[in-house]
Amino acid sequence: MLAAVLSPAGKVLSIETFGGADDDRAILARADQQGRIWVIGYTKSAGSGGWDVMVTRLNRNGSFEGGVTTLDGGKDDNGTAIRPLADGSLLVG
């Protein structure tokens, strides 16, 4: 997975990456009230070995913040929905 910060003119200002040799993809991103970006998708490089839901957060500068959480439902899983809630928690699916 790749996260990049672009200038208004489209110039790449910074790039962050997460993942390994296997399939890792960001599917959806949403901003919270503090301006952080929550990203949901899937990883095959981390977690239990199959496709696992991956959730991470980027700070206002586009850098990964707080690590990466993987969720394993026992089968191949893919995160496609994320909503930061007013109390700071997340709704993911």
C-alpha positions as CSV (number, residue, x, y, z in Angstrom):
1,M,0.0,0.0,0.0
2,L,1.2,3.5,-0.8
3,A,0.2,6.8,0.6
4,A,1.4,10.0,-1.0
5,V,1.0,13.7,-0.3
6,L,0.6,15.8,-3.5
7,S,0.9,19.6,-3.9
8,P,-2.0,21.5,-5.4
9,A,0.0,21.3,-8.7
10,G,0.3,17.5,-8.4
11,K,3.9,17.4,-7.4
12,V,4.8,14.5,-5.0
13,L,5.8,15.9,-1.7
14,S,6.1,12.6,0.3
15,I,5.5,8.9,0.0
16,E,4.9,6.3,2.7
17,T,4.5,2.6,2.0
18,F,3.2,-0.4,4.0
19,G,3.3,-4.1,3.0
20,G,5.5,-6.8,1.8
21,A,5.9,-9.2,-1.1
22,D,2.2,-10.3,-1.1
23,D,-0.9,-8.4,-2.1
24,D,-1.7,-5.3,0.0
25,R,-4.3,-2.8,-1.0
26,A,-6.0,0.3,0.3
27,I,-9.7,0.3,-0.6
28,L,-11.2,3.4,1.1
29,A,-10.0,6.4,3.1
30,R,-12.0,8.8,5.3
31,A,-10.9,11.9,7.3
32,D,-11.8,12.2,11.0
33,Q,-12.6,15.5,12.8
34,Q,-8.9,15.9,13.7
35,G,-7.8,15.8,10.0
36,R,-6.3,12.4,10.2
37,I,-7.0,9.9,7.4
38,W,-8.2,6.4,8.2
39,V,-7.5,3.8,5.6
40,I,-9.1,0.4,5.2
41,G,-8.3,-2.4,2.8
42,Y,-6.6,-5.7,2.9
43,T,-3.2,-7.3,3.4
44,K,-1.8,-10.7,2.6
45,S,1.7,-9.7,3.8
46,A,0.7,-9.3,7.5
47,G,-1.9,-10.8,9.8
48,S,-2.8,-14.5,9.8
49,G,-1.5,-15.3,6.3
50,G,-4.6,-15.1,4.2
51,W,-6.3,-11.9,3.1
52,D,-7.0,-10.0,6.3
53,V,-8.7,-6.6,6.8
54,M,-6.1,-3.9,7.3
55,V,-6.8,-0.6,9.1
56,T,-4.3,2.2,9.5
57,R,-4.2,5.9,10.0
58,L,-2.2,8.7,8.4
59,N,-1.5,12.0,10.1
60,R,-2.1,15.4,8.5
61,N,1.4,15.1,6.9
62,G,0.6,11.8,5.2
63,S,2.8,9.7,7.5
64,F,1.6,6.4,9.0
65,E,0.6,7.0,12.6
66,G,-0.3,4.4,15.3
67,G,0.7,1.3,13.4
68,V,-1.4,-1.1,11.3
69,T,-4.3,-3.3,12.7
70,T,-5.2,-6.5,11.0
71,L,-8.6,-8.3,11.5
72,D,-9.0,-11.9,10.7
73,G,-12.6,-13.3,10.4
74,G,-11.4,-16.8,9.7
75,K,-11.7,-16.6,5.9
76,D,-10.3,-14.3,3.3
77,D,-11.4,-10.9,4.4
78,N,-11.5,-7.5,2.7
79,G,-12.2,-4.2,4.3
80,T,-14.4,-1.9,2.2
81,A,-16.1,0.5,4.6
82,I,-14.7,2.8,7.3
83,R,-16.3,5.6,9.2
84,P,-14.7,7.6,12.0
85,L,-17.3,8.3,14.7
86,A,-17.6,11.5,16.9
87,D,-16.3,9.7,20.0
88,G,-13.0,8.7,18.3
89,S,-14.0,5.1,17.6
90,L,-14.3,3.5,14.1
91,L,-17.0,1.6,12.3
92,V,-15.5,-0.8,9.8
93,G,-16.9,-3.4,7.5
